[in-house]
Amino acid sequence: MPAWLERFLESLFGPSWRTALAGLAAFLTVCYTPVRAFLDGDASTIPDWNPVMAAVFAFLGFAKARDNVVTSQQVQGSPPGQLK
């Protein structure tokens, strides 16, 4: 992956951008079907929003989780070698 793309993703999602991006992808995948059913224009279609709520909490968990390749110092924003 190009370095500029990694820097961009890190600026959007933080040091654990891989985990946050996986959570976002899972969230969007789960939300696709109910949103499509909601927007189909058919009044008899009733979307199931329960999976969306579960996906919201899963995304929040993934967004706060730390990647395996990220150290605690990187998460806290400390320079290498200096602990808070």
C-alpha positions as CSV (number, residue, x, y, z in Angstrom):
1,M,0.0,0.0,0.0
2,P,1.4,3.4,-0.8
3,A,2.7,5.5,2.1
4,W,0.4,8.4,1.2
5,L,-2.7,6.2,1.5
6,E,-1.6,4.9,4.9
7,R,-1.0,8.4,6.1
8,F,-4.4,9.5,4.9
9,L,-6.2,6.6,6.5
10,E,-4.3,7.2,9.8
11,S,-5.4,10.8,9.7
12,L,-9.0,9.7,9.3
13,F,-9.2,6.8,11.7
14,G,-6.1,7.2,13.9
15,P,-3.2,4.8,14.5
16,S,-5.5,1.7,14.5
17,W,-7.0,2.6,11.1
18,R,-7.0,-1.1,9.9
19,T,-9.4,-2.2,12.7
20,A,-11.6,0.9,12.3
21,L,-11.8,0.4,8.5
22,A,-12.8,-3.2,9.0
23,G,-15.6,-2.0,11.4
24,L,-16.8,0.6,8.9
25,A,-16.9,-2.0,6.1
26,A,-18.9,-4.4,8.4
27,F,-21.3,-1.5,9.3
28,L,-21.9,-0.5,5.7
29,T,-22.4,-4.1,4.7
30,V,-25.1,-4.7,7.3
31,C,-26.8,-1.4,6.7
32,Y,-27.1,-1.9,2.9
33,T,-30.2,-4.2,2.9
34,P,-32.4,-2.2,5.4
35,V,-31.6,1.1,3.8
36,R,-32.3,-0.3,0.4
37,A,-35.7,-1.6,1.6
38,F,-36.5,1.7,3.3
39,L,-35.7,3.7,0.0
40,D,-37.4,1.3,-2.4
41,G,-40.6,3.3,-2.6
42,D,-42.8,0.4,-1.7
43,A,-45.0,1.2,1.4
44,S,-45.5,-2.5,2.1
45,T,-41.7,-3.1,2.6
46,I,-40.8,-2.9,6.2
47,P,-37.0,-2.8,6.8
48,D,-35.5,-4.7,9.8
49,W,-33.4,-2.1,11.7
50,N,-32.3,-4.5,14.5
51,P,-29.1,-5.6,12.6
52,V,-28.3,-1.9,12.1
53,M,-28.3,-1.3,15.8
54,A,-26.0,-4.3,16.4
55,A,-23.7,-3.0,13.6
56,V,-23.5,0.4,15.2
57,F,-22.2,-1.1,18.4
58,A,-19.8,-3.4,16.5
59,F,-18.5,-0.4,14.6
60,L,-17.9,1.5,17.8
61,G,-16.1,-1.5,19.3
62,F,-13.9,-1.8,16.2
63,A,-13.2,1.9,16.1
64,K,-11.9,1.8,19.7
65,A,-9.9,-1.4,19.3
66,R,-6.2,-1.3,18.8
67,D,-4.4,-2.9,15.9
68,N,-1.9,-5.6,16.6
69,V,0.8,-3.6,14.9
70,V,0.1,-0.4,16.9
71,T,1.9,0.1,20.3
72,S,0.3,1.7,23.3
73,Q,2.7,4.6,22.9
74,Q,1.4,5.3,19.4
75,V,-2.2,5.2,20.7
76,Q,-1.4,7.7,23.5
77,G,0.6,9.9,21.2
78,S,3.8,9.6,23.1
79,P,7.1,9.9,21.2
80,P,8.9,6.5,21.1
81,G,10.9,5.9,24.2
82,Q,8.9,8.3,26.4
83,L,6.0,6.9,28.4
84,K,3.3,9.0,29.9
